Amino acid sequence: MIAPVFFSLVGALAGFATAQAIEPADFNVAEALLDLGVNVTELPDLSQSAERSSDFACKAASQEAYDDFTGAYWSLNQAEVDPYCIFKPFTAKEMSVLVLLSRLTQCPFAVKSGGHAAFEAASNIEGGITVSLEKLNKVEVSRDRKTVTIQPGNVWSDVYGKLDAADLTVTGGRVSRVGTGGLTLGGGISFFANLYGWACDNVISYEVVTATGLIIQATPKMNPSLYWALRGGGNNFGIITEFIFEAIPLPGGKMWGGTRTYLESSFDAVSDAFAGVIANSPKDPNAGLWVAYLQNSGLKLAATELWYAKPGGSKASIFDGFNNITAIADTTQNRVLHEYAVELQSSNPYGLREVYYGLTVKATPAIAKIARDIFFAEYPAVAVVTGGNPVLIQQGITEGQIKNMQKNGGNPLGVSVADGPLYLIHVACWWQSKSDDKTVYSFISKVLTRIQAEGKKLGVENDYIYMNYASEFQDVIANYGPDNVAKLKKVAALYDPTNVFQDLQPGHFKLDRAPAPNSGLFSGLSNSILQLLRVISAPCKAVQCKETIHDNLEAFYSTSDQTAVSLHKRSPPNYHRASFSAFLRFAKSRVNTDWNVSISKLLTLIESGSGYAMSRNHLQELYLWLHILDVYTVGALVASPGQPVNSMTSRDSRSRDNIAPVICLTLKVPREQLAVLIDRDSTLGTPPLHCSVGSPPNHLTPYENHFAALQIGFGTVSTRSNRFSKSSKVEITEDGSA
C-alpha cells in the first residue's frame, strides 16, 4: 500500500555496510539508510522539513485495499484500529528500511504475522505504520531434512500443507490461521509439545532485524543472549524475518484427534480423566488434550479435544478415563494435520470482539473442578451480553514440555521442572458490541480472581502467564520472575539501547508494562500486594499509565476487585510512614527476589520523584521505620559507633547515607485527650492528630517538621533551636480543648 515511498527505495538497496550488532554511541540513522541505498535528502518532504511524523513515513493507497486489510484481522478489536498506512515488505532488507525510517520520522509501527491476537493494537496501530509480513512466506525443508525454514508471513495451515507432503512437521500452532511469528515468539503450544516442547524451544535460529537495521542471526552460539530472550520474550528485541525449526517426522501428516462432548452429569469424571492424562503424560507423551466448559441454550457442556501424535489414538490406554465416559458427540478419528488445523479454526470465527485471559496453577485435580464451578457460578453476569460465548478452557503444561524448555540454554519463561506439571486455565469469549466490553472483562476478571484465591488456599498458585492466552490487562513479562525480567532488560539494552521496540513499536506485551496497564482488572500477579508494589516501584511509560505514584495508588485502591480505600489528594500527598513500612515488610515476606535491590530502587524513586507517595520532609522517619521493622537499613543507620553523620543536603539517592541523627520522643497521653483533625473517615493508615512541630514564628532559620512526624500527638510541640545547634529544646504545650 505504500509503494509510492518504500518500494521505490528498496529497489536501489545496496549491500549492508559493515556494522556491529551492538549500536555504537555515534550511530547515525541517515547514514545507515544511505548504506541501504536510501538517500534521505532525496525523499519528498524529509529533505525540506525538520518535522517528523507519519505523514512523511509513508503514503496510503486506496480505501478499498485498506478496508480489505484491516477487516482481515481475526478480532474486531484489532480490525477497528486505523493505521496511517500498511507496509508489506518482500525482504528482510526492506524491513530494515522500515525500522530506520521509523526512527528517522519517529513514526510508530506495529508488525502483523497472522493477526490472530485478540486485543486492540497487538499487531495493528492507530495512526502509525502497520507492517504486514504476508509477503515473507517461505517454507523450505533443508536438504538433510533435519530443519525447516519458515518465514513469519505464513499461517500454520500454509506450513502444514507443504510439510504433510514431505512427511514432516514442526512444533507449530493447532489452529490453521494463527500466524507463525506471534505464536512462536510467545511460546507456542503444539500437538507435539509433550514430545518435543513448545515452538520457541524448537527454533534453532532466528533471523532478526535489529534497531540499527542490521540483520543478524540469533542461535545458541551466535548472539546467544538474544537467542535466549526470543524464546518467549515477544516482540521486544527486533523483528523476526525467518525461523529455522527442527523438523519432526510425521508420515503423510497423519495423527489422531477430535472432540468428545459430555453433559454436566459427567463433569467430575471428565475432570478426573483430564488430570489422569496430564499426570501420566511421561508414560505416553503422544497424548494431549484440552477441556472446554461452556453453556449452550442453558445446557452446561464439556467439549474435550483429544489428540494423539500418530494414528490410532482411540486405542491408547492413557485415554481410558475418557473412553469410560459416555459422550453425547464424538468426532475423534485419524486425521491429516493440515485438515485438522483447518477444522479447529472453524470454532474461532472472524469478525467478533474477542478476549483471551488466563492464569496458571499447579496440577491438582481439585483446582480444576473448583475453576469449573466458579466459571458456571459467575456465568449469569455475562449471559446478558449479545452474542456472548464465554468458554473456560483447561490444558496441561506437562513435565515433558517443561523439560524441553531447558534445552539449548533454556528460555525466559520462568517455568522450572520443580513447578510442574501445571494447569493452564483461561477464559476465551467472543461477543458483538463494544458496549459490552466492560461486562465481559469484569466477568472474566472475577472468575480468575476467585480461581487464583482458591489456588492460594490449596497452595497451588503459580505466577506464570502464557503470553498467547493473556489479556491486554496482564503484565506477562513481569510474571517471568525478577531474575529473568532483569536479564531480558539487559538484552534489550544491549541490542536496542534507544528503545525502538519499546516505544516506536508500543503494542503487545512490553518489558515494563501490560498493553493496558493499571486497569483494576485481574492481572495475574500472585497477589494484590505484589501488584501494588510493582505499581509503586515501576511506573510505566504507556499513555494509559498515571503520571505519579500517588495517582497509581489512588487508581489501584479505587478498583472494584481491591479493598475499598478512600484516598484524598493533597499537595503534596502524605502517607503514614510506619504503615507504608509495614506494608513493605509484608511485601518482603512474599517476594521471591533480591529484596535489597528492589527496595533500593524503590527508595531511589521516592527520593528523586516529584510526585510520590512519601512527602519530601519525611524521609528520615521512613528510613527509621524501615530499620525498626527490619525491612531495610540505610547506610547511615549502620555507621560505626562514634562515626559522625552529616545532615541531609541532597535529594538524590546518596541522601539515605547522609541523614541527620534520628530522635524518638515517646509520651503517654490518655486516649480521651486526643482529637482527630479531620471530620471524615480515613481508612488508609492512622488519621492525623492535632499537633504541630516547627520552629517559632519569625525564627531566623525556620525548620518546619524538625521531627519528621509524630505517631501520636496532642496539644502543641515547639522547638526552641534548630537541628544544627549543639542542643535542642522542645516545648510541649497541652491543648486544653483536647
Secondary structure, DSSP 8 states (H G I E B T S, - for coil): --TTTHHHHHTT--------SS--TT--HHHHHHHTT--GGGSTTTTT----SHHHH-----HHHHHHHHTTSSBHHHHT---SEEE--SSHHHHHHHHHHHHHHT--EEEESS----STTSS--TTSEEEE-TT---EEE-TTSSEEEE-TT-BHHHHHHHHHTTTEE-S--SSTTSBHHHHHHT----TTHHHH--GGGGEEEEEEE-TTS-EEEE-SSSSHHHHHHHTT-TTSS-EEEEEEEE-EE-GGGEEEEEEEEEEGGGHHHHHHHHHHHHHTGGG-TTEEEEEEEEEETTEEEEEEEEEESSS-GGG-GGGHHHHTS--SEE--EEEEHHHHHHHHHTTS-SSBEEEEEEEEEE--HHHHHHHHHHHHHHGGGTTTSTT---EEEEEEE-HHHHHHTTGGG--TT---GGG-SEEEEEEEEEES-GGGHHHHHHHHHHHHHHHHHHHHHHT-EE----GGG--TT--TGGGG-HHHHHHHHHHHHHH-TT-IIIIIS--S-BTTB-SS-S-SS----SSHHHHHHHHHH----STTS-SSHHHHHHHHHTSTTS--------SS----HHHHHHHHHHHHHH--S-HHHHHHHHHHHHHH-SS-SS-GGGHHHHHHHHHHTTS---GGGG--TT--------SSGGGGGS------------GGG--BS-SS---SS---BS--EE--TT-SS--S-SSS--SS--SEEEESS-TTSSS--EEEE--TT-
